[in-house]
Amino acid sequence: MNHAEVKQHVIDTLGKILVDKSLIQQEDDALLSKLVLDEKDFDRFFDELQCEFNITLPPRIKKNIAHLPEDPTYSQLTLQGLVDLILTQMKGKKNH
């Protein structure tokens, strides 16, 4: 899967959860902290992505991201950054 395909899958997955889709339709650099998602929404989002891409995202991301924007490390994670992380995880899985 290439970058554009992964990005589209991430956006599609978010689209199933978000009520207001304007942030993901307008910006490549939309901060995940700006999305109006609660902890259950983030859990669902990451579970779907992990299943779809057959990857395991780092536990600290899944644990801390639902507490945005309080977590300084992940409050600046963008959709683009998440796509890059997914691609890295997929690539790492292929190399093992």
ABEGO torsion letter per residue (X at the ends): XBAAAAAAAAAAAAAAABABAAAAAABAABBAAABBBBAAAAAAAAAAAAAAAGBBBBAAAAAAAAAOAABAAAAABBAAAAAAAAAAAAAAAAAX
